[in-house]
Amino acid sequence: MALDELKSALPDYAKDLKLNLGSVIGNSELPAQQLWGTVLACAIASRSPKVLRELEPEAKANLSPEAYTAAKSAAAVMAMNNVFYRTRHLLSDPEYGTLRAGLRMNVIGNPGVEKVDFELWSLAVSAVNGCGQCLDSHEQVLRKAGVSRETIQEAFKVASVIQAVGVTLDAEAVLAE
């Protein structure tokens, strides 16, 4: 199982990550599609080859082909949007906020899965990428759709653990060279 492989690959000093990986994925209360779409999108966003290699097969097995593609789409479009909107927000000149973005984001309007699932995945990727404006935007859409704060927090807990596991494993790979 992918989780066992990742947990065994983690060094002893990352025991908390081992425990958290098992709990946020292995014992998640999210429905399978929401969970595994979040896992896949965040594994991609983590930029960790090992994390993606280990988690992708299980995600693919737990997602419909449409959800699998939509989760990858969420990671792709948010990689762009998180940089764009984070930069626009961080610039001290407010005039950038009045300019037309001019970027294609059609998948957000028609992701091929339930809008709530795609929004949850987009929020989780935005957590990995650190875009506050995107986090607020996706959280508001989810809350208006009736999604609980607990569900939203589950998604960004998954994001935080996957990111931490990726950083730790990639660092260990470099140090082992």
PANUPA-356675 format. One record per atom (N, C-alpha, C): residue in one letter; x, y, z. Coordinates in steps of 0.001 Angstrom, whole numbers, plus 500000, padded with zeros to 6 digits. Example, Ala and Ser with C-alpha at 12.3 -4.5 7.8 and 13.67 -1.06 7.14 Angstrom:
REM residues 2
 nuke      X      Y      Z
    A 513190 494310 507800
    A 512300 495500 507800
    A 513200 496700 507800
    S 512850 497750 507080
    S 513670 498940 507140
    S 512900 500030 507870
REM end
This chain:
REM residues 177
 nuke      X      Y      Z
    M 500843 498809 500000
    M 500000 500000 500000
    M 500879 501242 500000
    A 500468 502247 499261
    A 501243 503471 499096
    A 501521 504182 500422
    L 500530 504235 501280
    L 500740 504915 502566
    L 501821 504224 503376
    D 501807 502907 503372
    D 502831 502167 504110
    D 504224 502419 503531
    E 504316 502476 502211
    E 505598 502767 501557
    E 506105 504150 501960
    L 505226 505138 501910
    L 505646 506499 502286
    L 506023 506567 503759
    K 505218 505959 504606
    K 505527 505986 506037
    K 506861 505317 506329
    S 507131 504188 505681
    S 508398 503497 505942
    S 509588 504261 505366
    A 509356 505082 504371
    A 510439 505876 503781
    A 510796 507095 504636
    L 509896 507494 505508
    L 510158 508670 506342
    L 511170 508348 507437
    P 512077 509281 507706
    P 513073 509063 508762
    P 512422 509110 510149
    D 513144 508587 511122
    D 512625 508538 512487
    D 512250 509914 513028
    Y 513008 510945 512639
    Y 512705 512272 513166
    Y 511367 512812 512666
    A 510786 512173 511667
    A 509500 512607 511107
    A 508363 511681 511555
    K 508469 511159 512757
    K 507447 510240 513279
    K 506055 510873 513246
    D 505978 512160 513552
    D 504678 512831 513527
    D 504065 512784 512131
    L 504897 512916 511111
    L 504385 512839 509743
    L 503861 511444 509429
    K 504560 510424 509916
    K 504087 509047 509718
    K 502694 508876 510311
    L 502536 509343 511534
    L 501246 509222 512219
    L 500174 510044 511511
    N 500524 511254 511134
    N 499550 512127 510470
    N 499158 511607 509092
    L 500101 511046 508371
    L 499794 510490 507053
    L 498752 509382 507191
    G 498949 508531 508157
    G 497987 507461 508391
    G 496622 507975 508806
    S 496592 509031 509606
    S 495301 509519 510095
    S 494571 510387 509069
    V 495259 511297 508398
    V 494530 512194 507497
    V 494094 511513 506206
    I 494817 510474 505793
    I 494393 509744 504600
    I 493725 508433 504997
    G 494367 507690 505861
    G 493852 506381 506234
    G 492571 506406 507034
    N 492338 507470 507774
    N 491138 507564 508614
    N 490294 508796 508300
    S 490386 509283 507084
    S 489656 510490 506708
    S 488159 510247 506699
    E 487424 511276 507055
    E 485963 511216 506987
    E 485443 511766 505665
    L 486338 512212 504800
    L 485903 512692 503489
    L 485404 511511 502652
    P 484390 511738 501823
    P 484003 510697 500869
    P 485197 510359 499977
    A 485221 509128 499469
    A 486390 508645 498714
    A 486791 509583 497580
    Q 485837 510074 496804
    Q 486199 510940 495679
    Q 486826 512247 496161
    Q 486260 512843 497192
    Q 486852 514074 497716
    Q 488239 513812 498278
    L 488386 512738 499021
    L 489680 512412 499618
    L 490737 512162 498552
    W 490470 511236 497632
    W 491509 510832 496686
    W 491760 511891 495626
    G 490767 512726 495326
    G 491024 513866 494453
    G 491927 514880 495141
    T 491687 515092 496426
    T 492549 515982 497215
    T 493964 515424 497286
    V 494075 514129 497553
    V 495386 513485 497639
    V 496141 513641 496320
    L 495491 513335 495207
    L 496166 513417 493913
    L 496561 514849 493576
    A 495640 515783 493724
    A 495944 517182 493398
    A 497089 517706 494269
    C 497086 517346 495545
    C 498144 517820 496448
    C 499464 517101 496211
    A 499408 515837 495834
    A 500648 515129 495493
    A 501310 515794 494289
    I 500514 516185 493315
    I 501056 516913 492158
    I 501613 518255 492606
    A 500830 518983 493405
    A 501254 520314 493861
    A 502498 520260 494741
    S 502718 519140 495418
    S 503890 519026 496297
    S 505202 519014 495524
    R 505118 518690 494239
    R 506293 518622 493356
    R 507292 517534 493775
    S 506840 516607 494582
    S 507708 515526 495047
    S 507491 514295 494182
    P 508497 513892 493407
    P 508325 512702 492568
    P 507946 511454 493362
    K 508570 511258 494520
    K 508282 510053 495310
    K 506845 510059 495820
    V 506395 511181 496330
    V 505027 511272 496837
    V 504035 511015 495704
    L 504258 511631 494568
    L 503344 511436 493439
    L 503373 509990 492947
    R 504567 509423 492814
    R 504676 508019 492361
    R 503955 507056 493299
    E 504051 507301 494587
    E 503439 506391 495563
    E 501924 506570 495674
    L 501449 507805 495612
    L 500031 508055 495857
    L 499156 508002 494607
    E 499728 508257 493450
    E 498923 508302 492217
    E 498209 506995 491910
    P 498843 505819 492001
    P 498112 504583 491667
    P 496875 504348 492540
    E 497002 504635 493824
    E 495859 504437 494713
    E 494770 505480 494444
    A 495192 506695 494143
    A 494216 507721 493775
    A 493472 507308 492508
    K 494210 506846 491522
    K 493600 506434 490252
    K 492615 505282 490466
    A 492958 504370 491357
    A 492086 503232 491645
    A 490816 503647 492384
    N 490864 504756 493096
    N 489719 505215 493889
    N 488892 506301 493225
    L 489311 506743 492045
    L 488609 507818 491337
    L 488067 507325 490004
    S 486949 507881 489606
    S 486469 507631 488250
    S 487456 508295 487291
    P 487470 507899 486030
    P 488354 508583 485075
    P 488106 510092 485021
    E 486849 510500 485148
    E 486523 511935 485121
    E 487087 512651 486350
    A 486957 512029 487512
    A 487472 512642 488735
    A 489000 512671 488738
    Y 489612 511622 488221
    Y 491074 511571 488106
    Y 491568 512740 487253
    T 490951 512935 486110
    T 491336 514045 485223
    T 491042 515388 485870
    A 489903 515499 486541
    A 489537 516762 487186
    A 490505 517120 488315
    A 490952 516137 489075
    A 491914 516414 490149
    A 493235 516912 489572
    K 493669 516294 488477
    K 494887 516777 487814
    K 494662 518173 487242
    S 493464 518422 486732
    S 493138 519750 486209
    S 493165 520800 487316
    A 492668 520430 488491
    A 492698 521364 489625
    A 494133 521729 489972
    A 495008 520735 489998
    A 496421 521011 490294
    A 497028 521913 489224
    A 496686 521666 487969
    A 497261 522446 486867
    A 496781 523891 486890
    V 495479 524090 486947
    V 494969 525460 486866
    V 495325 526260 488115
    M 495376 525583 489273
    M 495740 526311 490483
    M 497233 526615 490538
    A 498059 525820 489878
    A 499484 526168 489791
    A 499632 527531 489123
    M 498824 527774 488119
    M 498840 529070 487439
    M 498167 530154 488288
    N 496940 529875 488720
    N 496177 530889 489449
    N 496831 531289 490755
    N 497408 530335 491466
    N 498029 530673 492742
    N 499183 531638 492570
    V 499978 531460 491540
    V 501074 532401 491283
    V 500513 533752 490868
    F 499565 533742 489939
    F 499015 535002 489431
    F 498343 535809 490550
    Y 497400 535186 491250
    Y 496642 535932 492255
    Y 497466 536251 493498
    R 498364 535382 493876
    R 499253 535688 495005
    R 500134 536884 494665
    T 500672 536913 493463
    T 501521 538023 493052
    T 500737 539323 493011
    R 499554 539269 492406
    R 498734 540481 492320
    R 498381 540988 493712
    H 498111 540081 494624
    H 497774 540464 495989
    H 498979 541038 496736
    L 500167 540482 496489
    L 501362 540916 497214
    L 501950 542226 496713
    L 501681 542558 495464
    L 502176 543824 494940
    L 501495 544982 495673
    S 502253 545988 496028
    S 501675 547096 496788
    S 500821 548025 495927
    D 500925 547934 494610
    D 500133 548780 493712
    D 498754 548143 493500
    P 497696 548722 494066
    P 496358 548134 493953
    P 495788 548155 492528
    E 496399 548901 491643
    E 495909 548972 490263
    E 495971 547622 489561
    Y 496894 546749 489967
    Y 496955 545422 489342
    Y 495658 544647 489561
    G 495006 544903 490681
    G 493738 544241 490981
    G 492607 544673 490080
    T 492771 545781 489390
    T 491720 546267 488486
    T 491933 545801 487047
    L 493102 545249 486763
    L 493396 544805 485405
    L 492770 543443 485128
    R 492362 543244 483891
    R 491793 541965 483464
    R 492890 540897 483526
    A 492572 539741 484082
    A 493562 538661 484188
    A 493943 538153 482801
    G 492984 537917 481942
    G 493275 537447 480590
    G 493860 536047 480537
    L 493579 535242 481541
    L 494073 533861 481594
    L 492895 532900 481446
    R 493085 531851 480685
    R 492044 530836 480507
    R 491930 529992 481769
    M 490683 529848 482228
    M 490380 529049 483417
    M 489070 528310 483209
    N 488816 527876 482001
    N 487539 527249 481656
    N 487223 526031 482512
    V 488239 525292 482921
    V 488005 524067 483685
    V 487312 524353 485017
    I 487485 525530 485561
    I 486825 525867 486825
    I 485307 525891 486643
    G 484848 526383 485505
    G 483420 526439 485233
    G 482822 525107 484823
    N 483645 524229 484275
    N 483157 522927 483813
    N 484227 521864 484069
    P 484376 521456 485341
    P 485467 520530 485680
    P 485207 519058 485354
    G 483966 518711 485025
    G 483659 517319 484724
    G 483288 516486 485941
    V 483262 517115 487115
    V 482842 516471 488369
    V 481988 517478 489132
    E 481470 517039 490269
    E 480708 517957 491113
    E 481559 519188 491431
    K 480945 520362 491317
    K 481644 521627 491553
    K 482278 521659 492949
    V 481580 521139 493943
    V 482100 521149 495317
    V 483412 520375 495397
    D 483486 519226 494737
    D 484713 518431 494780
    D 485868 519207 494167
    F 485634 519800 493004
    F 486682 520559 492331
    F 487121 521761 493172
    E 486181 522429 493785
    E 486503 523571 494652
    E 487336 523123 495851
    L 486995 521972 496416
    L 487752 521457 497556
    L 489192 521147 497148
    W 489357 520519 495993
    W 490700 520216 495495
    W 491470 521490 495200
    S 490786 522489 494646
    S 491436 523768 494348
    S 491871 524469 495627
    L 491041 524389 496650
    L 491399 524979 497940
    L 492629 524280 498519
    A 492660 522963 498452
    A 493794 522212 499004
    A 495091 522546 498273
    V 495039 522633 496952
    V 496230 523006 496178
    V 496647 524433 496523
    S 495678 525312 496712
    S 495993 526693 497100
    S 496667 526751 498461
    A 496317 525824 499341
    A 496998 525750 500640
    A 498457 525360 500446
    V 498704 524360 499606
    V 500084 523947 499318
    V 500867 525112 498722
    N 500245 525830 497799
    N 500934 526905 497085
    N 500907 528249 497810
    G 500186 528337 498908
    G 500210 529529 499749
    G 499569 530764 499147
    C 498441 530616 498488
    C 497756 531782 497924
    C 496534 532109 498772
    G 496652 533126 499590
    G 495568 533519 500476
    G 494322 533960 499752
    Q 494474 534695 498666
    Q 493318 535165 497907
    Q 492547 533973 497324
    C 493255 532991 496800
    C 492597 531799 496253
    C 491958 530975 497366
    L 492640 530857 498492
    L 492058 530139 499626
    L 490733 530771 500039
    D 490718 532085 500195
    D 489484 532774 500569
    D 488389 532572 499530
    S 488738 532688 498278
    S 487758 532547 497206
    S 487129 531155 497203
    H 487943 530120 497256
    H 487419 528752 497219
    H 486677 528401 498505
    E 487153 528895 499624
    E 486466 528637 500896
    E 485077 529260 500883
    Q 484952 530460 500347
    Q 483645 531124 500288
    Q 482671 530364 499391
    V 483154 529874 498246
    V 482301 529088 497353
    V 481846 527815 498063
    L 482762 527157 498738
    L 482421 525920 499456
    L 481416 526181 500577
    R 481636 527219 501341
    R 480722 527539 502446
    R 479327 527882 501904
    K 479260 528641 500803
    K 477960 528973 500198
    K 477251 527720 499692
    A 478020 526700 499340
    A 477445 525435 498875
    A 477075 524517 500037
    G 477271 524986 501273
    G 476885 524213 502438
    G 477947 523275 502982
    V 479171 523399 502508
    V 480252 522543 502988
    V 480698 523051 504360
    S 480848 522139 505292
    S 481210 522513 506658
    S 482676 522924 506771
    R 482959 523685 507787
    R 484342 524059 508075
    R 485192 522816 508357
    E 484597 521824 508985
    E 485317 520590 509297
    E 485756 519876 508019
    T 484886 519841 507024
    T 485238 519218 505744
    T 486342 520001 505055
    I 486218 521309 505056
    I 487246 522161 504443
    I 488575 521966 505150
    Q 488538 521910 506481
    Q 489779 521702 507227
    Q 490377 520330 506934
    E 489559 519308 506746
    E 490075 517988 506373
    E 490912 518087 505102
    A 490431 518849 504132
    A 491156 518986 502862
    A 492501 519672 503079
    F 492537 520737 503849
    F 493842 521386 504004
    F 494737 520671 505010
    K 494177 519791 505833
    K 495028 518904 506629
    K 495733 517903 505711
    V 495001 517324 504784
    V 495602 516418 503800
    V 496707 517153 503049
    A 496412 518366 502603
    A 497398 519160 501858
    A 498656 519393 502686
    S 498492 519736 503950
    S 499659 520053 504786
    S 500527 518828 505028
    V 499911 517686 505236
    V 500684 516474 505501
    V 501386 516001 504228
    I 500683 515996 503113
    I 501324 515584 501855
    I 502495 516489 501526
    Q 502330 517786 501707
    Q 503425 518722 501445
    Q 504611 518447 502372
    A 504345 518239 503635
    A 505427 517984 504600
    A 506153 516676 504288
    V 505409 515652 503908
    V 506024 514375 503547
    V 506906 514558 502316
    G 506416 515288 501327
    G 507207 515539 500123
    G 508491 516288 500416
    V 508398 517334 501210
    V 509588 518122 501563
    V 510599 517259 502299
    T 510124 516468 503234
    T 511014 515630 504047
    T 511691 514556 503197
    L 510927 513855 502374
    L 511500 512800 501543
    L 512452 513354 500494
    D 512118 514486 499915
    D 513017 515084 498927
    D 514313 515558 499576
    A 514218 516114 500778
    A 515415 516544 501500
    A 516295 515346 501827
    E 515688 514270 502282
    E 516455 513074 502609
    E 517124 512490 501367
    A 516450 512537 500218
    A 517035 512039 498970
    A 518264 512852 498595
    V 518203 514156 498755
    V 519343 515025 498452
    V 520486 514741 499415
    L 520166 514627 500687
    L 521216 514393 501686
    L 521879 513035 501548
    A 521163 512078 500950
    A 521715 510736 500769
    A 522657 510640 499555
    E 522647 511656 498712
    E 523488 511637 497506
    E 524962 511747 497839
REM end
